[in-house]
Amino acid sequence: MDDAKTRILAASSELFLEGGYDALSVRAIAARAQMSTIGIYNHFQGKQGILDALYAEGFERVVCGMDVQDPDPRAALLHACSNYLEIAERYPAHYDLIYGKSDSAYTPSPAASAVGTRAFDMLHALIARLVPAGTGGAARLDAAMQIWSVVHGFVSLRRHSIAEVVPMDHWHERALPVIALVADALARGELPRGSHGDGSGG
């Protein structure tokens, strides 16, 4: 990515974190990036293009974090979850955009959404290695959702005002043992209620 695009996305992520969707006017982005509005349009097709780029960039970071090469399924999953926690902490604007603090006025393009699908597919693949052989596709999907829900829960608590009441020091280290407990239960075949481990569902 060239320097101008990097500056535009950095400025956009700062503005989004400060004021959400409404803060992302092309004029405001240009001012923050110290370039002309024409310069913005030379690289992106307005606000939608910038949001799509941020959305895809956020999920690309998640994809990279999920790409763990470890022969031990449990270690691979925990490493991927640890990477995810670090990404959420390091790139809060991207996290807010891709996980719920965007706006009904923004709908990711199919290309941007495809990156998000790829991120979940990688988690699903890690789960498939962890759970007992013969576990059905529906059960693997439920297990992936369970792991992702736990990880998201810790990130949300860390970023919520509850963090002012409940000490969240060393939150990353506190999250991993809980994720490990869930992973160990899944590895033993203790699948989410309502799941089926009969090998059906792909």
N, C-alpha and C positions, 0 to 999 in steps of 0.2 A: 504494500500500500504506500502511495507516495505521501510526501510530507503534508501537502495541503489537505488530503483526505484525513490523515491522522489528526491534524489540527481541528478539522471540522467535527469529527466524531468525538474528540476529547472535549471540545467546547459544548457539544450537544449533550454529552453524558453529564457534564457539570450542571448545565441548565435544567436538564430533566430531574436530576437529583434535588435541585433547589426548588423547582416549582412545578414539576410534573409536565404533562402534555401541553398545557397552556403556555408554559414558558418557552416552548420551542418554536418561536417564530424565526423565519429566515433572517430577518433583520437582527434579532438578538443573537443568533448563532454567528452571523457575520461579525458583529461587534466583538463578541467574546473571542472569536478565532482571529480577530484583527485582519479581516479581509473583506472584500466587497461582496455584496449580495450576488452580483454576477458570477463571482468566483464560486459561490455555493452552488448556483445552478449549473455551472460548468462541470461539476462533479456529481451532483445528485439532482434528481427530479423533485426538488422541493422537500417539504416536510415529510411526506410519505416515504420518499427515497432514503432520507436520513434515518427515520425510525426503523425502516426495514434493515438498513445496514447495522444499526445498533442491536436490533433484535437478533439478526443472524450472527453478529459478532459475539453477543452474549452466549448464544447456544453453541457456537464454535468453541468457545472456551470450555463449556461443559463437556462437549464431545472430546476435546483433548484430555480433560481431566478423567473421563471415563475410560480412556484408552490405556488400560493398565495391563502390562504383559507380566503375569505372575502365574506359575503353574498351580499354585494353591488357590482354589476358588474363594475361600474365605478371606485370605489375605488380599486377593485382587479386589474383592468387593469393598473391603474396609479401606483400602488405599484409594479407590475411586471415590468413596464417600468423603474421605478426608480431603481429597482434592476439591470436591464440590463445596465443602464448607469454606475452604480457603478462597475459592472463586467468589462465593457470595459475600465474603468479608472484604475482599479486595476490589470488587467491581459492583458496588451497591446500586448504581444507576442501571446497569444492565440487568441486575437481579429484579429490581422494581419493574422494569419494562416487561421482561419476559414472564414474570410470575405475578401479575395481577394489579400493578399500580399504573397501568397505562390509561386508556380511556376508550369509551365506546366509539369515539370518533376514529380510532386507529384500529385497523384490521390488518394483521400481517399478510404480506403477499404470499402466494403459494410457495415461492422459492424460499422465503424466510421461514415459513412454517415447516418446510421440509427439513430444515436444519434441526428444529426442535424435535421432530419425529425421530430423526437419527440419534439424538441424544438419549431419548427414552429407549430406543431399540438397543443401544449399547448397554444400558442398565439391564434390560430384559435378558440380554445375552449373558451378562455376569450372573444373573439369578439362575438362568438355565444350567449353568455349570455347578451352582451351589446346591440346588434342591435335589432330592433323590431321583435316580433314573426312573423314567416312566411317568414323571409328574406331567400332567396335562397342560396344554397351552393356556387354558383359562386360569389354572392354578398358578402357573408361572407369572402370568400377567398380574394377578392379585398380589402375589408375593412382591413383585417389583413395585407395585403401588404402595404396599405397606412400608417397604424400605424408604421409598422416596418421601412418603408422608412423615416418617420419623425425622428424616434429615431436614425437610422443610419446616417441621415444627420447631426444631432448635434454632434454625435461622430466623424464623418469624419471631420467636421469643426474644432472641438477641436484639432484633431491630425494633421491637415493640416497647411501649412505655413501661411495660412490666419489668423491664431490665433495670428501671430505677428503684423498684421495690425488692425484686429478687436478685441478689448478687449474681452477675453473669461473668465473673472473672474466670479465665481459663475455660470458656464455654466450649471451645473446640474439643479440648481434652475430656470434658464432661460428656459431650455428645457421643463420642466414639464408643465407650463401653455400652451405652444403651443400644446403639446400632448393632454392636457385636452380639448382644443378647438376642435381638430379633433375628439376626443372621444365623445364629446357632440354632434357634428354634426352627427356622425354615430348613436348615440343613438336616435336621432330624425328621423332617416331614410334617412338622406341626404347622400346616398351612392355614391361611386365613379362613375363618368360618365361612362355609358356603362354597369353598373351592373344591375342586375334584381332581384327584391325582391319578386318574385312570389312564393317562396317556392320550386322551382325546384333545382336540382343539389345536393341533399343529405344534 
